Amino acid sequence: MKATVIHRAKHDKNTRHKTIKTTVHPAMKELSRMIEAGEVHRGRTIAYLEKGQQP
């Protein structure tokens, strides 16, 4: 019986660290503040950010 080898992309390893860095970024802090203050629409902003992450 052969051992199964699973190939993973390099970028798949540190998703937790990237998420933490993104939330600490000054622009993301400002965006969060604007959402909380009601200056921008929360749903539209999240949809726009998710759309940008799609390949």
For each residue, the residues with C-beta under 8 A, 3 or more apart:
1:
2:
3:
4:
5:
6:
7:
8: 12 13
9: 12
10: 13
11: 14 15
12: 8 9 15
13: 8 10
14: 11 17 18
15: 11 12 18 19
16: 19 20
17: 14 20 21
18: 14 15 21 22
19: 15 16 22 23
20: 16 17 23 24
21: 17 18 24 25
22: 18 19 25 28
23: 19 20 28 29
24: 20 21 28 29
25: 21 22 28 29
26: 29 30
27: 30 31
28: 22 23 24 25 31 32
29: 23 24 25 26 32 33
30: 26 27 33 34
31: 27 28 34 35 40 45
32: 28 29 35 36
33: 29 30 36 37
34: 30 31 37 39 40
35: 31 32 38 39 40 42 45
36: 32 33
37: 33 34
38: 35
39: 34 35
40: 31 34 35 44 45
41: 44 45
42: 35 45 46
43: 46 47
44: 40 41 47 48
45: 31 35 40 41 42 48 49
46: 42 43 49 50
47: 43 44 50 51
48: 44 45 51 52
49: 45 46 52 53
50: 46 47 53 54
51: 47 48 54
52: 48 49
53: 49 50
54: 50 51
55:
